[in-house]
Amino acid sequence: MRIFVGNLSDMATATHLSNLFVKFGVVLSVYIMPDESNGHSLGYGFVEMDEVPGAMAIAQLDSSQFMNRYIEVGEA
């Protein structure tokens, strides 16, 4: 399952996202979209997980606070 994560802090890294999602199951991959002009985060990314743990992560993490921001989490 591919999971969209939006409203990320500029400081969030793939490791931060992986650590957030791993408590629900195995994280297969994490990608934070970079701004092509400067390499900084565009404020959103994607996490790949199996179907059941991914659905649990979406249910628990959508609208939760992460790194002082309320994140949007949903199926991509």
Beta strands, then each sheet from edge to edge (+ up, - down):
strand 1: 2-6
strand 2: 27-34
strand 3: 41-49
strand 4: 65-66
strand 5: 69-70
strand 6: 72-75
sheet 1: 2+ 3- 1+ 6-
sheet 2: 4+ 5-
end
